[in-house]
Amino acid sequence: MSIIEAYNEAWENGDVDALAEIIHDEFVFNPHVGGVTMSKSDLLGFAGGDGAPKSEDDRILFENDQVGVAHAIVHFANGSTSEAVLSFMRFKDGKIVSMETGATPLSDDYKLVGSE
């Protein structure tokens, strides 16, 4: 299983222990909102909480042993507009050491092309 596949599966299942094995101790996350930077412990706390975002249509666009690029539609527990999120990850020692995201907000009536 690829690193991104393992990350997506652990996130979807809320498996903080599995995420802890996939995320490097030096992990830095720069999300697309608020100029916030998160550490491994921040991400694990977020993932294990009731407010963790849920994703659909997860796709791995590229992955090798150094970097990965993924895309998903993400829904937030706070009811804000869902987003199409592009993630860029760097890997170190077979784990995710950094992640950055970019996103496009989607309207409430958004429907994936071809889903009707």
N, C-alpha and C positions, 0 to 999 in steps of 0.2 A: 504494500500500500504506500502511496506517495505521502510526503509530509503534509501537503495541503489536504489530501483526502482524509488523513488521520485527524488533522485539525478540525475540518468540517464535521466529521462524524462525532468527535468528542464534544464540540460546541453544541451540535444539534441534540445530543443526549444529556447535556449539562454535566458531563463527566469531568469534573475539575481535576481529578487525579490523572486522567489521561492527558488533559491539557498541560498539566505541570510537567509531564514527560516530553511533550512536544515543544514547549516554549523554553528557550535558552535562559539561563540565569541572568545574562546581560541584556535581556530583551528590552527594547524601546518601541513603543507604539505611538505614532503621530497620526491621530485621526484627522479627518477633514473638517472637524468643527471645533470652534472655541480656542484654538491655539494650545490645546492641552497635550501633554506628553504623559504616557502611562508606562509603568514598569510591569514586570511579570506579576507581581503580587496584586497590582491594580487590576490587571486584566483577569486574573483568576477570581478576584472578589466580584468583579462585574459579571463574569460568566456564571458564577454560582448563585447569583441573586435572582429574585423573581422578575426583575426588570430587564433581563438579558434579551437583546434583539433576536428575532427569528429570521431565518433566510429561506429563500426558495430559489429554484433554478440555479443552484451553485454550478459554476463551470470553472475548470482549470484551463486558462488560455495558454500558459507556458509554465514549465517547471523543469529545472535541472538540479544539480547538486549545490548550486550557488544561489539561485533566485527562483521566485515563482510569481506568477500573475494570475489572479482569480477575479471572477465577477459573480455577483449575486444580486437578487432583489431582497432588500432587508426591510423588515417591519419592526417598529419600535413599540415597546410596551406603553410608552407615554401617550400613544395615539397620534404622534406627529406623522407627517406625510412620509410614506414609504420612500425608499431611495434605491436607485441602481448604484451599487457600490463596486468600484474597482480597487483591488488590493494589490500592492506590490510588497513582496516579502524577500528578505535576505536570509540565507541559511548559514549556520555555523555549527560544526560538529553534528550535523544531521538534525538540527533543531532550528526553529524560527528565532532569529536574533533581532530582527527589526521588521516592522510593518508600517506602511503608510497607506492611507485610503484617500480616494477621491470619490465624489458622489454627485448624482443628479437627482433632485427631488422629483417624485412622481405624484401626479394628482390622485385624489381619492377614487376617481372613476377610471384609473389606468387599467388597461387590459393588455396582456402580453399579445403581440401580433401572432395570429394563428391559433389563439386559445379559444376562440368562439366557434 
